[in-house]
């Protein structure tokens, strides 16, 4: 099964020492992690988006940690545990076979890849053993249709791909052909470009062997030319508070952007028509005042007609930024989860930030989520708001080591035009995990009426380590 998480920060310290002894600067990979979870998508074409709840630690047919994905179908009344489908590698039509430690569902992404009107779901199993070797990894596309997700095909890795293919995924479609893409991270990153078909064909695959050990990938049109750009945040470097940040590393001169981080997402935060790159940098600074920020930070790189230049100075947002609730405190890990989406329907993308190690009312690592509204002008931070398990109306209560805010996602599952906010806590209930769904409100999501989904509620009855909602960056931070 997926390895148990060690004491907080231990892997970073060990890796730093190893890098120094080896004379290199890239931190070796920590025990496995996967960064992003899929946004809701209409997989069965009924007009309602369906929620995706990954469970990479789920046991399947006696195979410990084989992994599963639970789809909760959207409806006029939202989602419920009663209207669901659980998908594993033992499900008919899904390639492969459930095996111990595969971690199926570790990363997921949603897009209509073949542009047939049905959303498709991309799922990784980064610890799948293949002919390429142990823990080589596998990425599968589950194709949407009138009956939902019923068939799948693989997105093949190159024969020389080293390991953990699929630790992170991104998928985006802004048009036909190569304007539909899937990005895959592992020991390297790889971009598949359309057109895609249900039979498993695709237009081309572009490897990026210039960027070692990507932690996170994102896709966005940062220069407005209707061509998707790949953004990569690498795993941590021994002289930075996070990894380096690149845009289109396979096709441009290898020069990292200013700033650093571990997780990337894209969206138009200032409404100028160009996608902006948002990077979470949850680690504490190695050199105070030089990199990183106490308690973690988020960096925003604004897109322009010329893209994001290497000299671009990103805008930094922390919990000490004016208008942002709370305060920056040591090891909050603000920026440990990230999503960019328009929650208040003003045409601007908002930034959803997880701080999974935020301590609340004496409960260490209880976790917290903050929403930073997009702005056309002025400084980011004004109008920000946050949620935790202690927020009135939210089921449950903050407890030590819940890690509320492990992953975050946004999507409208009841078709009322008001997007719901999804928040997971991987270590809730003995690491079986849980996902909260905050209903969309008039101007923002509301805690009133929040739904809570636990492993047993969606049919996953094991006593520990299910990780419903995904593990996010917890293995790394």
Helices and strands as residue ranges (DSSP letters): H 10-22, E 51-55, E 68-72, E 84-87, E 108-111, E 120-125, E 138-143, E 151-154, E 168-173, G 177-179, E 180-185, E 189-193, E 204-208, E 214-220, E 229-234, E 245-247, E 263-267, E 276-281, E 297-301, E 315-317, E 334-341, E 350-355, E 368-372, E 385-387, E 404-411, E 420-425, H 428-431, E 434-439, E 446-454, G 456-458
